[in-house]
Amino acid sequence: MVGTQKLPKLTFTIDPNANGYVVSCSEISYLFTDTGSVEEIDQTIRTLISDYVESFPDDAQKRGIDKNIARK
């Protein structure tokens, strides 16, 4: 049997607030930030994940998360 690597699944919620939107990760509760517009959300999520990987490399490695975020 050939082993397969399970890819991490991260989901984000996007909620309106007084300054635009709050982007937060459902699986990692301390990953959240504000963004001013819908157009900024993709880059905001990429920055949030990059900062997480840099700040918590052991946790990120354990979860199988790296800075290479595939676009669909």
C-alpha positions in Angstrom: 0.0 0.0 0.0 1.3 3.4 -1.0 1.1 6.1 1.7 -0.5 9.4 0.8 0.3 12.7 2.4 -2.8 14.4 3.9 -2.9 18.0 2.9 -3.9 20.4 5.5 -7.3 22.1 5.1 -7.7 25.6 6.4 -11.0 27.4 6.2 -11.4 31.1 6.8 -14.5 33.1 7.7 -14.9 36.6 6.4 -17.2 38.8 8.5 -18.0 42.5 8.0 -17.0 45.0 10.7 -16.8 48.7 11.1 -13.4 48.9 9.3 -14.1 46.5 6.4 -13.9 42.8 7.2 -12.4 40.4 9.8 -10.7 37.4 8.2 -10.2 34.5 10.7 -9.1 30.9 10.4 -11.6 28.3 11.7 -8.9 25.7 12.6 -6.4 28.0 14.2 -8.3 30.5 16.4 -5.4 33.0 16.9 -5.1 33.5 13.1 -7.2 36.6 12.4 -6.9 40.1 11.1 -8.8 43.0 9.6 -8.8 43.9 5.9 -10.3 47.0 4.3 -11.8 45.6 1.2 -12.8 42.4 -0.5 -10.0 42.8 -3.1 -7.4 42.6 -0.2 -8.7 39.3 1.2 -6.5 36.9 -0.9 -3.3 38.7 0.0 -4.4 39.1 3.6 -4.8 35.4 4.0 -1.4 34.7 2.4 0.3 37.2 4.7 -1.5 35.8 7.7 -0.4 32.3 6.9 3.2 33.4 6.2 3.4 35.3 9.5 2.0 32.2 11.3 4.6 29.9 9.7 7.4 32.3 10.6 6.2 32.9 14.2 5.2 29.3 15.0 7.3 27.0 12.8 7.0 23.9 15.0 3.2 24.2 15.1 3.0 24.9 11.4 5.2 21.9 10.6 3.1 19.7 12.9 0.0 20.8 11.0 1.7 20.4 7.6 1.3 24.0 6.7 3.9 25.9 4.7 4.1 29.3 2.9 3.4 27.7 -0.5 -0.3 28.3 -0.9 -1.9 26.9 -4.0 -4.4 29.0 -5.9 -7.4 27.3 -7.3 
